[in-house]
């Protein structure tokens, strides 16, 4: 049994599958996907459909899934004269904001699904957790998409609001936990000072694993058992 974490796939199905092949994921292993499966790349929906069929893949909410969930109820409804009359400014603003972060390709793919398939996607997104805490070989890990906004050492993870976990980048020079590793995505490592572009970054009990798949980079994956890293082509 081994425990792996990936993040920020951003619709890169081929990259995702190439990493799965490299790690030779078995049903005895655990794989956590740390948010931002969708958008920018064209195959986010395809990845979600694959993930939902795998009992050993555990999804964690990213800001892109959060934004997608805010628009799906609206865009999935049948357009009628009555429904058009109930469209709110907030509905339109949510769609516009989602398109601005690369969501149009995801909406296009969603609209090509059958009604049943759309419902499956909407139900699956509700299974995404805000964070995960796990122990592997005596080491403790907190896996969260972006970071811990308004962090204090005394604050429990359950006390964080969802937006505090999904949107604000962490301070990579800060040791959040002396006895735990913080595993995050959200910020491509090419944008972190001192990190090698598109490689997993280790510093101050922090492991940053967004290797820029949404920006022409690659999918990164870490095995928590021994910190071995794997990458797509």
TAJORA-V598552 format. One record per helix or strand. SS is the DSSP state (hx for helix, st for strand). FROM is the first residue (numbers start at 0). TO is the last residue. If there is no record, write none. Layout:
BEGIN
<<SS;FROM;TO> <SS;FROM;TO>>
END
This chain:
BEGIN
<<st;2;5> <hx;12;22> <st;29;33> <hx;43;50> <st;56;59> <hx;62;74> <hx;80;84> <hx;88;99> <hx;103;110> <hx;114;124> <st;128;128> <st;131;135> <st;138;142> <hx;156;158> <hx;161;165> <st;180;183> <hx;188;190> <st;200;202> <st;205;207> <st;211;211> <hx;212;214> <st;217;217> <st;219;222> <st;227;230>>
END
